[in-house]
Amino acid sequence: MNSDSQRMSGLLKTLINPLVNHPEDINIQPAEQGNTVVLEVRVNPEDMGKVIGKGGRRAEALRTVMKAQATRLGRRVVVDILD
């Protein structure tokens, strides 16, 4: 894992942290696939709705911010929110 994927997972954790009631349960697994960084996010089941938001709006906003960061680094990013 390189510094780009570590930087992106740190940013994503910083964004998710204030949304959840159980920040200790945030688990982000970065994986490299060529020029793409895949970030698999797991949170406490109670917090899943808070991270996804109504109609997936909050999840989409998180993906937009992460895409902007990845673009700055010359990379692509995929954010998978898993239960």
N, C-alpha and C positions, 0 to 999 in steps of 0.2 A: 504494500500500500504506500502510495507516495504522499507528498505534502498537500497536493491539490485535493485528494479525496479526504484527507484528515481535516483540511481547512473547511471543505464543504460540509462534512458531518458535524463539525463544531458549530458552524453557522446554523445548520438545521436544528441542532439541539438547543441552541440559544433562542431560536424562534418558537420552538415547541414548548420549552420550559414554562413560560408564564401561562400557557393555556391549560395545563393539566393540574390535577390535584395530587398526583403521585409522580413527581419529577424523578424520583429515584428509579422508577420503572421504565424510563425512556431508554431504549436500546436501538442504536443505529449501526447497522452493519454495512460498511462500504465495500464495493467490489468493482474492480476495474474490468472493463470489456473494451479493449482497444482505446479509442479516444473518449469513451463514455464511462462515466462514474455512475454506478447503480447504488442508491442508498435505500436499504431496506429498513423501515421504521416499525418498531413495535413499542406499544405503550400499554399501560394497564387497561384491561377491558372497560373499566368504568370511564376512562378518559377518551376512548375511541371516538365518540360522538363529538367531543370538544375539538379534537384534532381535525376531523373531517368537516364539521360545520354543516349548516343547513344546505342541502342540495349539493354538498361537496365544495362549497365556495371557499372555505378556509383551506382545504387541501389544495385547491387550485391556486390560491394565493401563495401558499408555501412553495408550490412547484414553480410559479412565476418568479419569485425571488431567487430560488435556487438556479433557475435557468439563466437569470441575469448574472449571477455570480459565476456560473460555469462559462458563460460567453466571455466574461472578462478574463478568464483563465485560458481561453481557447479550447474549451472542452465542451462536452455534452453531459447532461445529467438526467437521470430517471429517478424519481422518488416514488417508491412503492410503500404504501401504508398497509401493513399486514396485521391480521388479528391473531 
